[in-house]
Amino acid sequence: MLTSTNKYITLKTYVSLLTGVLSYVVLIIIGVDYAFLWAFLIFLFNYIPYIGSLIATVLPAIFAILTVWNRSGHFMGVCFC
């Protein structure tokens, strides 16, 4: 029992770490402020079953949209000036 739990935690940590690193790279490319903080939160939220991955996806996405929108006044090619 302990071995299977240990394997699960180890695998979950690796997957969460990979997700956090890839998220960091994407957030940096997009130009989102506080990319490291968001990537760290994504890493942590991935430990919460079901809802954690949803929160880890939705919150940074909303923040990224608002950040890009505030910088350029454009979102998806539409000007909201």
C-alpha positions, -999 to 999 in steps of 0.1 A, spaced: 0 0 0 28 24 9 47 17 -23 17 24 -45 9 57 -27 46 67 -30 45 60 -67 13 80 -71 28 110 -53 60 108 -72 43 105 -106 18 134 -97 48 156 -87 66 149 -120 34 156 -140 27 188 -120 63 199 -124 62 194 -162 28 212 -164 42 241 -143 73 245 -165 54 243 -197 29 268 -184 57 291 -174 72 290 -209 38 297 -225 30 325 -201 65 341 -208 59 339 -245 25 355 -243 39 382 -220 18 376 -189 29 394 -157 39 372 -128 44 342 -150 65 324 -123 38 329 -97 11 315 -120 32 285 -130 38 278 -93 1 280 -86 -6 257 -115 19 232 -100 2 233 -66 -34 232 -79 -26 201 -99 -25 181 -66 -62 188 -60 -83 162 -78 -108 172 -104 -113 209 -95 -76 217 -91 -68 213 -128 -98 234 -137 -88 262 -114 -52 260 -126 -64 265 -161 -91 291 -158 -75 316 -134 -42 322 -154 -62 322 -187 -85 350 -175 -55 369 -161 -36 365 -195 -66 377 -214 -70 408 -192 -33 415 -193 -30 413 -231 -62 433 -235 -51 461 -211 -17 464 -229 -29 466 -264 -66 475 -263 -71 447 -287 -84 412 -280 -85 386 -308 -81 413 -334 -110 434 -322 -102 469 -309 -120 479 -277 -106 514 -276 
